[in-house]
Amino acid sequence: MATSAMQSAFTQMEVLSHQASQIGGRQQHAGEPDSGFADALVSSIRRINELKVNADAQAQAFQVGVPGVELNDVMVNMQKASLAFQMGQQVRNRLISAYHDVMNMQV
């Protein structure tokens, strides 16, 4: 998957999580424990991004030839990041679908 497509999806997911936190009537503050759906969504997006950044850094370290970085570890971490991203996309798609279903309900 292209990096620009991944960045676009991350941006969309962050926007949705920000909107969800505003709908919930509160913003997440530093030092506050996670609670609620919006906070869980933001936490998940950050974890997916962290996996991607770590996998990219490890791949770059392997390409440069840093000792102790093995190909199998790089491949496993790249797959973890890819699966986490795909899961995030599915969650985003389901959220958007649910949002459209709710918005199309007749009162």
C-alpha positions in Angstrom: 0.0 0.0 0.0 1.3 3.4 -0.9 2.6 5.6 1.9 0.3 8.5 0.8 -2.7 6.3 1.0 -1.8 5.2 4.5 -1.2 8.8 5.6 -4.6 9.8 4.1 -6.3 7.0 6.0 -4.5 7.9 9.3 -5.6 11.5 8.8 -9.2 10.5 8.2 -9.1 8.3 11.3 -7.7 11.1 13.4 -10.4 13.5 12.2 -13.1 11.0 13.0 -11.7 10.4 16.5 -11.5 14.2 17.1 -15.1 14.6 16.0 -16.1 11.7 18.2 -14.4 13.2 21.2 -16.2 16.6 20.6 -19.5 14.8 20.3 -18.8 13.2 23.6 -18.6 16.6 25.1 -15.0 16.4 26.4 -11.5 16.6 25.2 -8.7 14.3 26.3 -6.3 15.9 28.7 -2.8 14.8 29.5 -2.6 12.6 32.5 -6.2 11.7 32.4 -7.0 8.0 32.2 -8.6 6.7 29.0 -12.4 6.3 29.2 -15.0 6.2 26.6 -15.1 5.2 23.0 -13.4 8.3 21.6 -10.4 7.9 23.9 -10.2 4.2 22.9 -10.3 5.2 19.3 -7.5 7.8 19.7 -5.4 5.3 21.6 -5.8 2.7 18.9 -4.9 5.1 16.2 -1.8 6.1 18.1 -0.8 2.5 18.6 -1.2 1.7 14.9 0.9 4.7 14.0 3.5 3.6 16.6 3.7 0.2 15.0 4.2 1.7 11.6 6.9 4.1 12.7 8.8 1.3 14.5 8.6 -1.1 11.6 9.8 1.6 9.2 12.7 2.5 11.5 13.7 -1.1 11.9 13.5 -1.7 8.1 15.7 1.4 7.6 18.2 0.1 10.2 18.3 -3.3 8.4 19.0 -1.6 5.1 21.8 0.5 6.6 23.3 -2.6 8.1 22.9 -1.9 11.8 24.2 -5.0 13.8 21.5 -7.0 15.6 18.7 -6.2 13.3 17.6 -9.4 11.6 15.5 -9.7 8.5 12.9 -12.0 10.1 12.3 -9.4 12.9 11.9 -6.7 10.3 9.4 -8.8 8.3 7.4 -9.8 11.4 7.1 -6.1 12.5 6.2 -5.0 9.0 3.4 -7.6 9.0 2.2 -6.5 12.4 2.0 -2.9 11.3 0.2 -3.9 8.1 -2.4 -6.0 9.9 -2.9 -3.3 12.5 -3.5 -0.7 9.7 -5.9 -3.0 7.9 -7.8 -3.5 11.1 -7.9 0.2 11.6 -9.3 0.7 8.1 -12.0 -1.8 8.8 -13.0 -0.1 12.0 -13.1 3.2 10.2 -15.2 1.8 7.4 -17.6 0.3 9.9 -17.8 3.6 11.8 -18.6 5.5 8.7 -21.2 3.0 7.7 -22.9 3.2 11.1 -22.8 7.0 11.0 -24.5 7.0 7.6 -27.1 4.5 8.8 -27.9 6.7 11.9 -28.0 9.8 9.8 -30.4 8.2 7.3 -32.9 7.1 10.0 -36.2 8.7 9.8 -37.4 10.4 12.9 
